[in-house]
Amino acid sequence: MPAKSDGVDLLVGLGDGTVLLLSLRANLSPPGVSSKPSVVASVQPEGVSESTRCTAVAWVPRSEAAMFVAAFNTGSIYVYKKAHLTGEGSGKFSLSLGSSSKSQAPSATITISGGGINDVALAPDGKQLAAACRDGALRLVDLGTGTVVAGFASYYGALLCCAFSPDGKYVAAGGEDDLVSVYGLAERYPVLHGEGHRSWVSRVAWDPWAGSEPGSGSRRGLSEQLLPATRIYRLGSAGQDCQLCLWDVQAPGEGDINSTAAMLAQLSMATGGMKRNGSVGTLAAGGPAGGGSAHDRKASLGKSNGICPSLPRADMLIIQPIMEHRVHVEPMSDLLFTEDAIFTVDHTGNIRVWLRPQSDAAAAGSPGAAAEH
């Protein structure tokens, strides 16, 4: 249920295939006035069946018109313009479910193979979409053409979640193989796998407030082993093992983006618990997409070009989390980072708020005190 950047509009996808556009302006009303969110628009794609579910919704960043996407378990992705649904600028009233108006027709329809979509994420520039698919593939889609341009296959099972890094250079994904995979758009294959969960990974999210730019003095809470001249990314993951894991990922320095060996060497310093059976040189020589032996798996990835095959475990760069903590008693379903806190959610609907440490001494420890709602 992502909110628009202005914090006023909220998208909600339902299990019957309906997508709701809610206005939160009522919540800004003076005390005593009803604060119940109002339904601005309600749409349902044509031809949906009883088994059709909306699995993900997301706003398109930097779109001239307020655009959003809705993904479904059928493998379809619909792109909508808010103005077409609400009649903004035309004097029309908001649409309702079942309306025959052509204004409810999506601006674009994208259909990809993969046995259905579990999650989507938009690149910060709004040009690419990442889709976590049931067949275990992460597919990167060009929103301008609707074609699959890149991606990778999981080690095992379906992918359940995905997220772009704040700079759009990496995509994190998690799923039924219990791993957190990080795919490099420039490298065109998974640059590392995080091993720490003991069950499916429900959500991955990047923490833009805990990372560090090259040469910056702010590195509070980051591993002291990381090189100060390179950018550090903080990544979080929520699992059905009730655990929250935090990972520090170090990117290559400026000018090293084409040197896989340099990147893998630096990434290996990100954690002291790296495990790897293959040599750094093996991946650097050609990369997994260049003819490496992929283990057998009976999952159809379709005919999409650019999908990196699943890596044998011996060729994976595996890192351990800098922190793992059981934060719920029920399987976790979501994770959100804000400047002051970390929000975690479980399958029963319980929300816990973990305040960030205020002192440098406490910054490297477990999450702070939690409030439950």
N, C-alpha and C positions, 0 to 999 in steps of 0.2 A: 504494500500500500504506500507507494512513494508520494510525497508531497511535492508540489511545484516549488521552484526556487524561491518564489515570493511568499511561500508559506500559506497561501490562501486556498488553493485548490488541491484536492486529494483524489487519487485514483484508487478504486477498489475493484478487484476481479473476483467473481463469484464462481462457485462450483457448478452452476447451471449454464455457464457461458456468458453471463451478463457482465458488462463493465459499467460501473457507476462513476460519474464525475461529481464529486461533492464539493460544496463551497463551505469553507470554514470561516467566512466573514461573520457569521452569527456568533462565533466564539469570541469575536472582538467587540461584541455589543456591550453596552453599559450593564452593570449589575441589575438583576431583576428582569432582564430581557432573555427570552428563550435562547439558549446557546446550542440547540440541536443543529447539527450540520444539515444543510439542505441539499437535495439531489438536483443538480443543475442539468444533468443529462444522463440517460440510461440507454445503452445500446447493446444489441445482441446481433452478431453477424448472421447473415442469411444461411440457411441450410444446417444450422446446428442441431445436433441430436441430443437425446437425453444423457448420453455419455460424454458430451463435450464439456470440458472444463477450461476456464481461464486460469492459467498457471502462473502468469507473470504480467505485470504492467509497469511501464516506465516512461518518464518524460524524456523527450529528445533534447539534449542540451544545445544551446545556441541556435535553435530553430527560429526563423524569422516570425512565423506564426507559432502559437503555442501548440506543439505537436506531441503526441504520445503514441506508444506502441502497446499492443495487447497480444500476448502469445497464448497459444492453446495446446492442449495435449494431442491435438490432431496433427501438429506440425505446421500450422498456419500462424503467420504473424500479420496483424493488421495495423496500418499506420493511419491515425486520425488527426484532424485539425480541430482544436477546441472551438474555434469560431464557427465551423460548419455544423457543430453539434448544438451550440447554444444560440446561434443566430445573431451573434454579436455584430453590430454595425448594420444589421438589416431590418431591425425592428421586430424580428421573430421572437417567439417565446421558446423556452427550452423544450427539447424533445422528450418524449416518454417512450418507454419500452413498447414495442409493437407498432410504432409509427411507420407509415409507409413512405415517408418523405425520403427522397433521394439524398438529402443532406446527411443521413446516417451512413451512407456508403463510405467505406474507408478511402482515404486518398491513395493508398497503395496496399497491395496484398503480396506477401512473400510466403512461398511454400518451400520448405526444405525437408529433405529426407532425414530419417533419424528415429522414426518410431514415436515421435512426439517430443515436445519441448517442456522441460522442467523449470527453466529459469532463463532470463535474459538480462543483459547489462549493456548500457550505451557508453561508447567512448566519450571522453570529455569534450571532444570537438563535434560530437554528434554525427560523425560520418560513418562509423562502423558500429555494428551490433554483435555482441557475443551471445550465442545460444547454447545452453547446457542441455544436451539431448539424451533421450532414454537409451539410445544405442551405445552410449559411452563416449560420444564425440563432442568436443567443443568446436562449434563452427563460427567463424567470423564472417559476417555478412556485410557487404557494401550496401548501405542504405540507398545510395543513388541508383544502383542497378538491380539490387535485390539478389545478387549472386554471391555464392560462397567463395571466398577468396583465400582462406587459410583455416588452420585449426589443428587439433591433435586428438588422438584417441586415448582414453583412460587406460590404466593398467588392467582394470577389471570392472565390469558392471556399469550402471548408468551414472552420469554426472547429474548432480542435484542442484548445484549453485555455481555462480560465477560473478566476477567483479573486476572492473578495470582499475588499474592503478591511477592515482591522481593525475599523472602526466600522460596517461594513455599508452605507455610503452610496454606494459605487461598486463596479462589477464590471469587472475587466480581462479581456480576451480576446485571443487570438492565433490565427492559422491560416494558410491557404494564400495570403492576400494579402500576407504578409510584414509586416503592420502589427500594432502593439499598440494596441488600442482600449480606451478607458475610458468606460464607460456610467454615467451618473448616475441613480440611482433617483428622486431628486426631480425632475430635469430631464426624465427619460424619453427621452433620446436620447444618443448618444455625444458627450461634451463635448470629447474630443480624440483624436487618433491619433498614435502614436509611429512614426517612420520611422527605421530604423537597421539592420534585418536585411536580408540579401540572399537569404534563403530562408525557408521556412516557420517559423513560431514554434511551438515544441514545448511550451513551458511558460511561464506567467506566475506571479509570486508577489510579494506585498507584504512589505516589510521593516519590521516594527513597531519595530525597535530603532534605525532610522536616521531615522525621521520626527520631527516636532516639533509639539507642541501650541501653540496661540496664546499668545504672551507667555512661553513657556518659555525658559530660558537655554541649553538643550541643543540646539544646531544644528550639531554637529560633522559635517563631511563634506557639508553641504548647500550648495547654490549661494548665494553671497553676494548674488545679485540678488533673492532671494526676500524678500518682505515679512515682518517679524518678527511682525506682528499676526495672521497667519493660519496655519492648519495646513498642514504640509508632509507629503506622502506620498512614500515611497521605493518604487519599483516596479522589479522585475527581470524580465528575460525571457531565455529560452534558445532558441536557434535551430538549425535544421539547417544553418546556415552556420558552425556551431561557435563562434558568438560569444555572449558574455554581455553584455547591455546593462543599464545602470542608468538610471532616469529619476526626476527630481524633479517632482512634481506639486503645484501650490499650489491649495488649495481656497478658496472665497469666505469672507470674514469673516462673523462673526455678523450676522444680519439681512440679508445679501446673497444668501441662497439663491435668491430669486426673481428676482434681477437677473442675467440671463444675460450682459448686456453687461459687468457688473462682473466676473463670473467669467472670461469669456474674456479680458478685459484683464489680469487677474491671472495667468491661466495663461500668457499670452504672455510674461510676465516670467520664467517658470520656467526658460526656456532662451534663450540668445542666438541660437540657430539656428532660431527658429520660421519656418516657411514657410507663407504663407496667401495665396490668390488672391482670396477673397471678403472683404468687410468684416465687422468685428465686428457692426455694426448689422444686417446681413442675418440672422444667426442669432438675434440678440437680439429681433428684431421678432416672430417667430413660431416660430422653431425649425424644425428639419428635419421634425418631425412635423406641422407646421401647413400643409402644402400645398406645400412646396418641391419642386423638380423633381428626382426621383431618376433616375439613369441606368438604362437597361434592363438586366435580367438575367433569364435563363431558369432560375429556380429557384423552386419552389413553396414558399411559406411557410405554406401551409395557410390556415385561416380564423381563426387565433388573433388576438384583439384586442390592440391595444397594441404590435404589432411595428413599430418605427420602420424605414422603408425605408432602403435603402442610400444614403449621401450621395454626391453628385457630388464628385469630388476638389477642385473649385474651392471648395466650401463647407466643406471640412474644416479644422479647426485642427490643423496638423501641427507636432509638436515633435521635436527631435533628442535623443538620449540624452546624459546628462552623462558617460557612460563607455561605451565599447564595446571589447571585448577578446576576441581569439581564445584560448579557454582549453582547447580540445580539438582533436585532429586528426580526430576522427570527429564526425558530427552529434550534437548534444546532445539529450537526451530528458527531463531533469528538472532541477529547481532547488529548493533549500531554504535558507532563512535561519534561522540560530540567533543567539543573543546574541553568540557569539564568532567565528563563522565563516560562510562561504557554501559550501554543498555543491553541486557540479555533477556531472552524470552524462551519459555518452554512450551511443549505441546498442550499443556493444560491452560495456557493463557497467562501464567504468572510472569510478571515483568520485574526484573531486578535492576537497580541502578547502582553502579559501582563508581564511586568518586575517584578521580585521579589523585595520586599522591601529590602532596604540596611541597615536600622537601626533597632535595637531591638524595638524601640518605634512604628515603623510602621509595624512591622512584623505581628502583630495580626490583622491588618485591612484588608480592601478589597484589591483585586489585584491592582497593580500599574498602571502606565500609559500604554495605549495601542496604538499599531501601527497597522493600517489596511492595508491589501493587497488584 
